[in-house]
Amino acid sequence: MSGSVPTPCPNAPRGNVTQPSHKKPQNARLLLGVITTVNRGEGEQLRWPRLLAAVGAGVAAELCAVGLMALAAWLITRAAEQPALSALSLAIVGVRACALARGAFRYLERLAGHDAALRAVARLRPEVFRARLGRPALRDGDALSRLVSDVDSVQELLLRCLSPALVALVVATGSVLACTAVVPDAGPVLAGGLLVAAVVLPAFAVLAHRRDRSAADRAELAIAAADLVDGARELAAFGAVPAAVSRAERHAARMRRRDGESARSGAALLAGGVVVQGMTAVAVTWTALLAGQPQTSAAVVGFLALAAFETVLPLTDAARRWSEHVPALRRITELLAEPPISLPPANAEILALHDVSVHYDRPALNNVDLTVEPGRAVAVVGASGAGKSTLLGVMAGLVPPTAGHVERPETRAVTQDAHVFSTTIRDNLLLAAPDATEPELERAVEQAGLLDWIRQQPAGFGTFVGESGQPLSGGQRQRLLLARALLAEPDVLLLDEPTEALEPELADEILTRVLRTRAGRSTVVVTHRLARLAEFDEILVLDAGRIVQRGPHRELVAEPGPFRDLWEAEALTDSVIRPQDDLRRRAAALTGRGVRDR
Ligand SMILES: Nc1ncnc2c1ncn2[C@@H]1O[C@H](COP(=O)(O)OP(=O)(O)OP(=O)(O)O)[C@@H](O)[C@H]1O
């Protein structure tokens, strides 16, 4: 693996790792599980009462709506009989009260519901980010944005699925009971109609969503569009723009077609709901009349039925949303269920590996025994894939060994995939030593060879870098990461090809400075470059996960063996490449352009 520190069992997604087998829990249990997670611990959190208060207010608002319709129906039919006004006054007040209360309860429902959902999301987000800590980096933007949108899905599920479902359940039951109380024969008719709207139509919506491929099409279109934008230069250079554009157009056309199909099936379900609503209201009224009930009662149950459906019909949409958001819920649940990763704490004064092995799908490190005495400088060399980064990862505690054990003092590693945060240079550095003073910052960046460049920036240490800041060259990035590790003043500094992106002279200069200023700090450097290894106390030569040779530079070059082979190979390459480099440097000097970073 080139450079980045790999992560084997128990948490790596690759290799011979046995993944924990997650039995798929039921969807409703998923949501309950997530709500339990956000209910854990102290501080600001979602409390069940908030959610129940929202549901309670929603029920009250919907019951007011049903009551309003039923009272209005009674009022109109009764008024047609022209009774004394006093006989209607209670109903008039009731209609007014229901109308006012409905608005007030609706407002309370929104307030309590959003409060509960936002608290849930605020609580869940750090839990999810914490659970991601230490796991392999998410390189693809889609996975990264999903990490954010998955948590938003929980808000959607609470507000647009769970809460409406609970409200509909209570209001539908209440409406059937009220209808039965007024016209006993009409109760079962209403119950049947509501069941169709609450169960059958949502089931169709779920089925339609399962068959709907528009989400996959949308993702493919996004990928094609990203290729068009990010790869515009290469596509133009290879004359491949028309082909790429027509591929994106094909995705767009397919997505339009699918969107049309899904809009048609949604509209059909909506229309189906309205038909069921109308037919049930007619059937309920008819049943009441057939049962010999007065017209007033028939009108009341008919309108009551109409109003009850207003609460139940949105369940079709809620079911579609539920199907849309459940995969996000599943991802969150699986992430939270994984055992937390934490770096093992320092447990010794001296770094020592005892019979350490690391196995992925095949061995990466075999029975390594090694002690790094305080203050020693050790270089690790070997062919690509020999296990250098894995060894460094084990030393840093980033890769747990599959066999053997590690004694480790305080270490800091600069891995190839170490992250530059999207903030100022200063904040990136202070991550390692929050109390570092300005001179300490300057000393660290000077050792890492970045001070001159920082001084040239108008904002100096306040220059924004990272994703949303100033783009850094590979060499500047490596030097910033090196300075950050130096600032932490660890007992053991572990560097994985720390200057690979720099010109050889500058790389040597920086490495020499880092080694000379090490005092009591041990330094282990993985490197492909063998030129300056005489500065190291010991060189470890790795081959196929084993230490095949070790010793100081002068001894290793004096005897035939793997190191001398590597050394001679590099000398041969240098004799071909160096003259070209010199030429390039002279040309750069003439044109006044720097060539320090590769
Ligand atoms: N996460 C992983 N899962 C499976 N195999 C892995 C993983 N990480 C590394 N390997 C394998 O382990 C072996 C050692 O990899 P490692 O990255 O330690 O080599 P390296 O000497 O640092 O290589 P390079 O010089 O190219 O960076 C390689 O065969 C690699 O394919």
PDBQT file of the ligand as one rigid body, heavy atoms in Angstrom, charges set to zero:
ROOT
HETATM    1  N1  LIG A 601      -5.527  -2.307   4.734  1.00  0.00    +0.000 N 
HETATM    2  C1  LIG A 601      -4.936  -3.284   4.045  1.00  0.00    +0.000 A 
HETATM    3  N2  LIG A 601      -5.602  -4.373   3.674  1.00  0.00    +0.000 NA
HETATM    4  C2  LIG A 601      -5.003  -5.385   2.995  1.00  0.00    +0.000 A 
HETATM    5  N3  LIG A 601      -3.725  -5.376   2.649  1.00  0.00    +0.000 NA
HETATM    6  C3  LIG A 601      -2.993  -4.302   2.985  1.00  0.00    +0.000 A 
HETATM    7  C4  LIG A 601      -3.554  -3.204   3.695  1.00  0.00    +0.000 A 
HETATM    8  N4  LIG A 601      -2.580  -2.303   3.902  1.00  0.00    +0.000 NA
HETATM    9  C5  LIG A 601      -1.454  -2.813   3.349  1.00  0.00    +0.000 A 
HETATM   10  N5  LIG A 601      -1.718  -4.001   2.798  1.00  0.00    +0.000 N 
HETATM   11  C6  LIG A 601      -0.745  -4.890   2.139  1.00  0.00    +0.000 C 
HETATM   12  O1  LIG A 601       0.292  -5.108   3.060  1.00  0.00    +0.000 OA
HETATM   13  C7  LIG A 601       1.534  -5.131   2.380  1.00  0.00    +0.000 C 
HETATM   14  C8  LIG A 601       2.479  -4.091   3.015  1.00  0.00    +0.000 C 
HETATM   15  O2  LIG A 601       1.944  -2.791   2.764  1.00  0.00    +0.000 OA
HETATM   16  P1  LIG A 601       2.716  -1.465   3.236  1.00  0.00    +0.000 P 
HETATM   17  O3  LIG A 601       1.867  -0.310   2.866  1.00  0.00    +0.000 OA
HETATM   18  O4  LIG A 601       3.082  -1.611   4.649  1.00  0.00    +0.000 OA
HETATM   19  O5  LIG A 601       4.014  -1.526   2.310  1.00  0.00    +0.000 OA
HETATM   20  P2  LIG A 601       5.122  -0.401   2.094  1.00  0.00    +0.000 P 
HETATM   21  O6  LIG A 601       6.420  -1.083   2.214  1.00  0.00    +0.000 OA
HETATM   22  O7  LIG A 601       4.863   0.770   2.978  1.00  0.00    +0.000 OA
HETATM   23  O8  LIG A 601       4.830  -0.011   0.574  1.00  0.00    +0.000 OA
HETATM   24  P3  LIG A 601       5.131   1.405  -0.142  1.00  0.00    +0.000 P 
HETATM   25  O9  LIG A 601       6.606   1.611  -0.118  1.00  0.00    +0.000 OA
HETATM   26  O10 LIG A 601       4.626   1.187  -1.529  1.00  0.00    +0.000 OA
HETATM   27  O11 LIG A 601       4.372   2.444   0.607  1.00  0.00    +0.000 OA
HETATM   28  C9  LIG A 601       1.236  -4.858   0.920  1.00  0.00    +0.000 C 
HETATM   29  O12 LIG A 601       1.205  -6.099   0.260  1.00  0.00    +0.000 OA
HETATM   30  C10 LIG A 601      -0.117  -4.222   0.936  1.00  0.00    +0.000 C 
HETATM   31  O13 LIG A 601      -0.833  -4.527  -0.238  1.00  0.00    +0.000 OA
ENDROOT
TORSDOF 0
